[in-house]
Amino acid sequence: MTDELELLKKDWQKKEFDIPKLSYEDIHKMIWKKSSSVVKWILIISILEFVLPQFLYFLPGMEDSMQVYKNLGVSRYFLGLSISYYAVVFYFIYQFYLRFKEISVLDNSKNLMRKIIKTRRTVKYYVIFSLAISTLFFFAIIMAIYLNNDITHAFPEIGNRLKDFSPDKLKVTLMISLGIFGLVFIAGLSLFYFLLYGLLLGKLKKNYTELSRLEI
């Protein structure tokens, strides 16, 4: 029995000896590559998130939806809001591109940690902005409905379907319906950001923690 234990110990020591030892530089390079890949995906996803919804404008019913803004008398305001939205989104995409270029350069641990923190902060600001602008959009539409004096003109199809509704009742119904839809949309968008960007930020946080241990 003792001989068998000795043989097992020697075999284990041999296996342990054969396991390749990673140097500080090797571990650092692995973390750097993983971080660079994560930031690249953040950049790609942000571009797709901006580009794909633009194809909705080519849908047949989109023209009727745009006509609602004109009927409510807020088309100019939403044009300004859209321009501001595009400008800020382009800014964030450019910032993600800069973060990717920065983190793609092999650097020492302290600089890499600083770049990871900077990237995580940029993503968090982007998520906050996206949720805020979506909330503002729904709030503005609800306020436009509330302030409109001829709601049946703004929504002729809905008005024809709900002929038994008085203008005030129709207005309240539209506001409540849009409010519920807005809450569901914001909740879904928040979940999307939490699952997608949260996963990517979690990986960056893990890389940051590993780098912190290397510095100890």
C-alpha angles and dihedrals in degrees: 000000000000091000091053091052091050091051091050091050092050091047092050092047089050092052091046089051091051093054108104114244114227116219126220090258093051093052092045091051091050092052091046092053092048092049092048090052092050093051090047089056091048088055093047094047093048090052093048090046089057100039102043098058089054089071088066088076089068093059115110096239095048093087090059090050091053089050089062090066090054092048090051090049094236101104092110092050092049090047088057091045091050093050090049090048093051092047093052093044091051088050092053093046088052090049091051088051090052091048089051092050091047096048093043089070112087107240141160120287097259094053091045090051090050091051092050091052090048092051094048090050092050092051092049091051090049093052091048091050094049093050092044095050091047091051091047091051094055092042091052092050092049091049090048090054091047093051095043115105097196106045094164089060092051093049105026096163093050090044091054092050093049100043092147091061119094116231091255093048091047090051093051091046092052092047093050093044093049091045092054091045090049093052091049091047094049090046091051092047091049090051090049091052092044093052099039108032091027090059092049093046089048090057091049090049090052090051090049091052091050091050090050090055091051089056093054 
